[in-house]
Amino acid sequence: MSKENKENTNSMTTITKFRLEGKTEQGLLDSCKTEEIKTDERLHQNNILTMLQIGDCESITWTNPEKGTRIYPPVHTLAVVVDLTDGQGALRFFELETDKFVDMVGMEDAGKQVLVQWSKQWWLRISGQLRIGYIVGKHEK
């Protein structure tokens, strides 16, 4: 698993991507449970608190969202998984209050699955054909 923290110069929001190769659904859930994701000091404090309060990641709900529309993950989402193993496109993250672009997961990650810890301060937009997974905590289904 490789990790990338990236701060967009147009925004004060930081996104953390975990690039995963060859993971099964259980492998994705196990990656979400790791201490590295839960305690990374560079993550937003509200995300760390949410992750610790909710507990272990329990399930993934897979979707194929419609491109070009605003996407709001389920309320208790802990992480979003972008599956670029077969699909082509990009998932863009925007600030909820200002609609400013934050970052994206795109074809630079072709052949991988990318796990992004979710912030309730964002919304999403997809281009192309991608499968997106929403990981929720076992206490918040």
N, C-alpha and C positions, 0 to 999 in steps of 0.2 A: 504494500500500500504506500503510495507516495502522497505527500501533502503539500499544498500550496496556499499560502496566505497572500492575498492580493488586495491592495487598497486602490480604488479608483480615484484619480486626481480630481474628478468632477464631483466627488461625493465623499462624505466622511464615513461611509459605511464600508465595512470589511467583510469579505466573503472568504470562507475556507473550503477548499475542495480536497476531497480524498479520492484519488484515482485508484480504481480497483480493477483487477484483471481476473477473469475466470471465476468469479464468485457465484455461488449458488444463492438462492433466496436466503437460506440459513446463514451463509457466509456474509451476506450483506447485513443481516440483523446482528451477527456477532461483531462486525466491524463497527456498527453503531454503538455497541455496548462498551467498547474499549475505553479505558481511562484516558487515552490520548485525546479522544474526541470530547469526553466529558469535562476535562480539566484544562484544556489548552488556554493559557492565560490571555492569548490574543483575541479570543472570541468575545463577543459582546457579553457583558455580565448577565443580561436578562436571558440569553440563550443558555448560559451555564447553569443558572438557577433553575430554569425550566427543565433542563436535562436531568439535573440532580433530583428535583422534586417528583418528576413523573416516574423515574425509574428506568428499568430496562426497556429497550425497544422490543416490541413483541410481534408486530405484523407489518407487512407491506401490502398496500393496495395499488395495483398497477392500472394505469390509464393510458389512453392515446388521445391527448387533448386536441381540440380543434385549433389549427394554426391561426395566428393573427388576432386572438381574443385574449382578454384579461383572464388570468387563471388565479384563483384563490384556493390554495390547498385546504384540506380539512382543518378544522379549528385546532386540534391537538397534534398537529404534525410536528415531529422532532427533526426530521431530515427529509430531503428530496433526493431521489436517485435518478440520474439521467442515464438511460441505457443507449449507448452509442455503439453497441456491438454489431447491430444489424442496420439501424436506421441512420438517416442523414438529416442534419439540421442543427438548430441551436435552441437553447433555452436561455432567455434573458431575464435578469432579475432587476426590478425597479423598486424605488422607495415608495411606500404606500402614500405618504403625505404629499410628496412633491412630484411624483412620477419621474424622478431623475433616474437615469440608467446607473445601475450599481456594477454589474459584471455579467458574464455569460459563461455557459458551458457549450462548446461547439465542436467543430470538426478537428480541432487540435487534439481532441481526446478520442478520435475515431478508434474503434475496436475495444473501448473500455467502458466501464460503468463509473460514473462520477457521483459520489455522495457529497451533498452540501448540507451542513447543519442549517436548519430553517430558522428564519427570523420572522416574527409576526409583523414586522415593519416593512415587509416586501409584498409584491405581487409578481406574477410571472407572465411571459409571453413566449410562445413557441413558434419557430419557423421550421418548415420541413416536416418529416415524419419521424417522430421520436416516441419511445415508450418512457413514461415517467412513473416513478414509484413514490408513494408517500409512506414514510415510516412513522408509526404512532406508538406511544408508550402503552404498556399493559394496563396501567391504571386509568387510562384516558380514552378508551375505545368508545 
